[in-house]
Amino acid sequence: MIKKRRILFFAFLLVSVVFIVLGLLAGEFRVVWQKAVTVCLECIGIG
């Protein structure tokens, strides 16, 4: 039972890392960063 959970954990971890790398390669980091900056500046009242 514990061995199954450990394998499942590492499988999800591997899939997560693959999706993060694919997102970085696609340039999604810039889009998310720009939206975060815009939201933060609007909250402060600057933007």
Secondary structure, DSSP 8 states (H G I E B T S, - for coil): -HHHHHHHHHHHHHHHHHHHHHHHHTTHHHHHHHHHHHHHHHHHT--
